[in-house]
């Protein structure tokens, strides 16, 4: 899915799991400053986790399992208040920050 033209800045929860979405995770999600839950599991998302430069400080649940996400886990993920991080069944490399 391409960058959707949605009011991301007021988004609190987004669950798009178990669809057939492909491509990169939309960069516009980094504008969702009050987003607490992001579930994009069981799709065909590829590329990197896009929150390297703009961490989602309010994120509590990040579920990206069962995709084709590659690269390393961004250091910014470590600076969030995550209580749930699910990244299994991807093509990630490196260490957990």
C-alpha positions as CSV (number, residue, x, y, z in Angstrom):
1,X,0.0,0.0,0.0
2,X,1.3,3.4,-0.7
3,X,1.2,6.4,1.7
4,X,-2.4,6.7,2.4
5,X,-3.9,10.2,2.7
6,X,-5.3,9.8,6.2
7,X,-5.1,12.0,9.2
8,X,-2.3,10.0,10.8
9,X,-1.6,12.6,13.4
10,X,-4.9,11.8,15.2
11,X,-4.7,8.0,14.8
12,X,-4.6,6.0,18.0
13,X,-4.9,2.4,16.8
14,X,-4.4,0.7,13.4
15,X,-5.0,-3.0,12.7
16,X,-4.5,-4.0,9.1
17,X,-3.6,-7.6,9.8
18,X,-4.4,-10.6,7.6
19,X,-4.8,-8.8,4.3
20,X,-2.8,-9.0,1.1
21,X,-1.0,-5.7,1.5
22,X,2.5,-5.5,-0.1
23,X,5.2,-2.9,-0.5
24,X,6.7,-0.8,2.2
25,X,5.1,0.2,5.5
26,X,3.7,3.7,4.8
27,X,6.0,6.4,5.9
28,X,3.0,8.6,6.9
29,X,2.6,6.4,10.0
30,X,5.6,8.1,11.5
31,X,3.4,11.2,11.8
32,X,1.0,9.4,14.1
33,X,2.3,10.9,17.3
34,X,-0.5,9.4,19.5
35,X,-0.5,6.0,17.9
36,X,-0.4,3.3,20.6
37,X,-1.2,0.2,18.7
38,X,0.1,-0.8,15.2
39,X,-0.7,-4.3,13.9
40,X,0.3,-5.0,10.4
41,X,0.9,-8.8,10.7
42,X,0.2,-11.5,8.2
43,X,0.6,-9.4,5.1
44,X,3.4,-9.1,2.5
45,X,5.0,-5.9,3.7
46,X,8.7,-5.6,2.7
47,X,11.5,-3.2,3.2
48,X,12.7,-1.7,6.4
49,X,10.8,-0.7,9.6
50,X,10.3,3.0,8.8
51,X,10.6,4.6,12.2
52,X,14.4,5.2,12.3
53,X,14.3,9.0,12.2
54,X,11.0,9.6,13.9
55,X,10.3,7.2,16.7
56,X,6.7,6.7,17.8
57,X,7.0,7.7,21.4
58,X,3.4,6.7,22.3
59,X,3.7,3.2,20.7
60,X,2.8,0.4,23.1
61,X,2.0,-2.5,20.8
62,X,4.0,-3.0,17.6
63,X,3.1,-6.2,15.7
64,X,4.7,-6.8,12.4
65,X,5.1,-10.6,12.3
66,X,4.6,-12.7,9.2
67,X,5.7,-10.2,6.6
68,X,8.9,-9.8,4.4
69,X,10.4,-7.0,6.4
70,X,14.2,-6.8,6.1
71,X,17.1,-4.9,7.5
72,X,17.8,-4.3,11.2
73,X,15.5,-3.3,14.0
74,X,15.8,0.5,14.3
75,X,17.5,1.9,17.5
76,X,14.4,4.2,17.8
77,X,12.3,1.1,18.7
78,X,14.3,0.8,22.0
79,X,13.3,4.4,23.0
80,X,9.6,3.7,23.0
81,X,7.4,2.4,25.8
82,X,6.6,-0.9,24.1
83,X,5.0,-3.6,26.1
84,X,4.5,-5.8,23.0
85,X,7.0,-6.2,20.1
86,X,6.3,-9.0,17.7
87,X,8.6,-9.3,14.7
88,X,8.8,-13.0,14.0
89,X,8.7,-14.6,10.6
90,X,10.4,-11.7,8.8
91,X,13.9,-11.4,7.3
92,X,15.4,-9.1,9.9
93,X,19.2,-9.0,10.6
94,X,21.4,-7.7,13.3
95,X,20.8,-7.3,17.0
96,X,17.9,-6.3,19.1
97,X,18.5,-2.7,20.3
